[in-house]
Amino acid sequence: MVKPVIAIVGRPNVGKSTIFNRIVGERISIVEDVPGVTRDRIYSSGEWLSHDFNIIDTGGIDIGDEPFLEQIRQQAEIAMDEADVIIFLTNGREGVTPADEEVAKILYKTKKPVILGVNKIDNPEMRDQIYDFYTLGFGEPIPISGSHGLGIGDLLDAAAKYFPKTEEAEYADDVIKFSLIGRPNVGKSSLVNAILGEERVIVSHIAGTTRDAIDTPYTYNGQKYSIIDTAGIRKKGKVYETTEKYSVLRALRAIERSDVVLVVLNAEEGIIEQDKKIAGYAHEAGRAVVIVVNKWDAVEKDEKTMKEFEQKIRDHFLFLDYAPIVFLSAKTKKRIHTLLPMINLASQNHSMRVETSVLNDIIMDAVAMNPTPTDKGKRLKIFYATQVSVKPPTFVIFVNEPELLHFSYERFLENRIRDAFGFEGTPIKIFARERK
């Protein structure tokens, strides 16, 4: 099932980010503790009752030097494009403002459902202040308080009524689903064509010309694949050209539906912050990852060039130290033959199961080599470990006190597991549980 998307829209200072953090249940602005992960605070996932969804905080959009009203308009248009449901947020203390009316005019054009939330209604005596907001024309306003967490459930109940019921197309277990993500103009469409050996995707040197398309089934050497659509990873139009980081949004659904994600870099342009943000989503989603350096034919090379570029990638993408790197040229097809075997390897490792007895031998050997840490006189005791799931491989380690398993020691155990079993191309997750 593809997760529905909620967008929070409204003029500045109505509390969009506060409501966003309330719904997500964490402060997204807090930096991820995995080295090298750049957390983009405008997009996250949430859960309400039986519903999983993704949520966008348009307040995080940086439109640049555009005038105030133009910024609001562009933020609203992005939400209208990307969301299944829009939460239109207003400020109950200030009443209806001309800027609210401007947002309302823009939202009238959308065919998406709009839920009207009135924020900063912090106590029951203030509820009378919501009635003015009927004039905006979006039905019954829902009173909420971001600072106190009041009314958030009512807001999500209203949004959930409009979540689409469409089921995700099912693929057989032997089909490897992969997607290509990356900034505009890194050559994603050309790479799809090179893999397929035909001009299946419209290609242009102008960024943003990929059309919406359906998933592409493909078989090579008896292995079935589906190339998950990442069309429109940057859409045409001024809004998307001035908000580069929103190329991320177009990749997110494709990431969710993939087994393996190809993070495509442009060898000519090198690595920029945006590449790290896009790759960070694939890592956080627990997908297998292959880093693909495209346009390698355009780089002047000597015997050190590839090694130096690889080291640069490792320095920038510390959180993807498990991801293999493939250098190729979609244009000339040079080294294109190295890609599918790497996708196969990453997919295989993403689904790998380890026998409990063998896993525990590795863990106990690791503890013998590097004894568990102590904290305030207490030593971490590891009793046993087991693998609980795949895609990504996930391990539970039963201990005396979970908080004694520090990040650094967890990382040590992860490295020992990787040394023993490989797991190239896939993240692995480790959780500590108290043995009852």
Disulfide bonds with the S-S distance in Angstrom:
none
